[in-house]
Amino acid sequence: MASNHRTMPTQEQLRVWRDYIETAQALRTRLGSRLLSESSLSTGDYQVLLALTEAPQHTLRSAELAALVGWERSRLSHHLGRMEKRHLIRRVPCIDDVHGVDVIATDYGREAFRAGSVPHLRAVRELFVEALTPQQLAHLDDISAALQRHLGVDGPAAPAA
């Protein structure tokens, strides 16, 4: 698609952009509210537990976890503190790195994630999948891939919260 970098977006392009952003935010908000009410997990808890449950021994270095969930280390540290108080995760010093911290999903955290996944995935189906035809889903997949290529980012390895 050819573009002129000196030209501002048209009114129609801005309308499409705004609709996309506002709709995606409304979807994230609605999914987050349902997740919290049905599982007592926040979207952040779910993202962290998803990454940990998929990791070997349900453990990741805090720096790896921050990169996987796309958070700054300070934000992750504060969030992990709250999760640790709720016994969803444990933090332990890395054996081979004096400054590193391993984050481990506890049995309770893994069970909370499993229990929360059922209503969360049902909400994803109801609020997202059922709103679109198979062709629209395929188009959206193409659009997401094009944006990821343009931005130089990899797509998510697993379903995101």
matplotlib code that plots the C-alpha trace (Angstrom):
import matplotlib.pyplot as plt

x = [0.0, 1.6, 1.6, 2.6, 4.4, 3.9, 0.1, -2.1, -4.7, -8.0, -11.2, -12.3, -9.0, -9.2, -12.7, -11.7, -8.7, -10.8, -13.5, -10.9, -9.2, -12.4, -13.9, -10.8, -10.8, -14.4, -13.8, -10.8, -12.8, -15.8, -13.5, -11.6, -14.8, -16.1, -12.8, -12.7, -16.3, -16.2, -12.7, -11.4, -8.4, -7.5, -6.4, -2.9, -3.1, -4.3, -1.5, 1.1, -0.4, -0.8, 2.9, 3.9, 1.7, 3.1, 6.7, 8.9, 8.3, 5.8, 8.8, 10.2, 12.9, 11.2, 13.0, 11.6, 8.2, 8.2, 9.2, 6.5, 3.7, 5.0, 5.3, 8.1, 9.9, 8.7, 5.1, 5.6, 7.3, 4.4, 1.9, 3.8, 3.8, 0.0, -0.2, 2.3, 0.1, -2.8, -0.6, -0.9, 2.9, 6.1, 9.3, 12.7, 16.3, 17.8, 20.3, 22.8, 22.2, 22.7, 20.4, 17.8, 14.4, 12.5, 8.7, 6.8, 3.1, 1.9, -0.4, -3.1, -2.3, -2.3, -5.7, -7.1, -5.8, -7.5, -10.7, -10.7, -9.9, -13.3, -15.5, -12.8, -12.7, -16.5, -16.6, -14.0, -16.3, -19.5, -18.1, -15.6, -15.9, -19.7, -19.8, -17.9, -18.3, -15.6, -14.6, -14.4, -12.2, -9.9, -9.8, -9.0, -6.2, -4.8, -5.1, -3.4, -0.6, -0.1, 0.1, 2.5, 4.8, 4.6, 5.4, 8.1, 6.5, 5.7, 2.2, 1.2, 2.2, -1.0, -4.4, -4.1, -6.4]
y = [0.0, 3.3, 6.1, 9.7, 10.3, 14.1, 13.9, 13.8, 11.1, 11.8, 12.4, 8.9, 7.3, 9.0, 7.8, 4.2, 4.6, 6.0, 3.4, 0.7, 2.0, 2.7, -0.7, -2.5, -0.6, -1.4, -5.1, -5.2, -3.4, -5.7, -8.8, -7.5, -6.8, -10.3, -11.9, -10.1, -10.8, -14.5, -15.5, -12.7, -12.4, -9.1, -9.0, -8.5, -11.5, -13.6, -12.4, -13.2, -16.6, -17.5, -16.9, -18.8, -21.8, -22.2, -21.9, -24.9, -25.7, -22.8, -20.4, -17.4, -14.9, -11.6, -9.9, -12.6, -12.3, -8.5, -8.9, -11.6, -9.5, -6.3, -4.4, -2.3, -4.1, -1.6, -2.2, -5.9, -5.8, -4.0, -6.3, -9.4, -8.1, -7.9, -11.4, -12.8, -11.5, -13.4, -16.6, -16.7, -16.6, -16.8, -14.9, -16.5, -15.4, -17.0, -19.6, -18.6, -14.8, -12.8, -9.9, -12.1, -13.2, -16.3, -15.9, -19.2, -19.8, -21.5, -24.5, -22.1, -19.7, -22.4, -23.6, -20.0, -19.6, -22.9, -22.0, -18.5, -19.7, -21.4, -18.3, -16.0, -18.1, -18.2, -14.4, -14.2, -16.4, -14.4, -10.9, -11.4, -14.6, -14.7, -11.0, -11.9, -14.2, -16.7, -14.4, -11.4, -13.3, -14.3, -10.6, -9.5, -12.1, -10.7, -7.1, -8.0, -9.8, -6.7, -4.4, -6.7, -6.8, -3.0, -2.5, -5.2, -7.1, -10.8, -11.9, -13.4, -17.0, -17.7, -16.2, -12.9, -11.8]
z = [0.0, -1.1, 1.4, 1.4, 4.7, 4.4, 4.3, 7.4, 7.7, 6.0, 8.1, 7.0, 8.0, 11.4, 11.9, 11.1, 13.5, 16.3, 15.9, 16.0, 19.1, 21.0, 20.1, 21.1, 24.4, 25.0, 24.3, 26.7, 29.4, 29.1, 29.0, 32.1, 34.0, 33.3, 34.2, 37.5, 38.4, 37.4, 38.6, 41.0, 38.6, 37.0, 33.4, 34.6, 36.9, 34.0, 31.7, 34.3, 35.1, 31.4, 30.8, 34.0, 33.3, 29.8, 31.1, 32.1, 35.8, 35.8, 36.4, 34.6, 35.4, 36.2, 33.2, 30.9, 32.3, 31.9, 28.2, 27.6, 29.1, 27.7, 31.0, 32.5, 35.2, 37.9, 37.0, 37.0, 40.4, 42.0, 40.4, 41.5, 45.0, 45.0, 43.5, 46.0, 48.9, 47.4, 47.1, 43.3, 42.7, 44.7, 44.0, 44.8, 44.1, 41.0, 41.9, 39.1, 39.1, 42.3, 41.0, 39.3, 40.6, 39.5, 39.5, 40.1, 39.8, 42.9, 42.9, 44.0, 41.3, 38.6, 39.9, 39.9, 36.3, 35.2, 36.9, 35.5, 32.0, 31.4, 31.9, 30.3, 27.1, 27.1, 27.3, 24.4, 22.4, 23.3, 23.0, 20.1, 18.1, 17.9, 16.7, 13.5, 10.6, 9.7, 6.8, 9.1, 11.5, 8.6, 7.5, 11.1, 11.3, 8.0, 9.3, 12.6, 10.8, 8.5, 11.5, 13.3, 10.2, 9.8, 13.5, 13.5, 16.3, 16.7, 17.3, 20.6, 21.1, 23.0, 23.4, 25.3, 28.1]

ax = plt.figure().add_subplot(projection="3d")
ax.plot(x, y, z, "-o")
ax.set_aspect("equal")
plt.show()
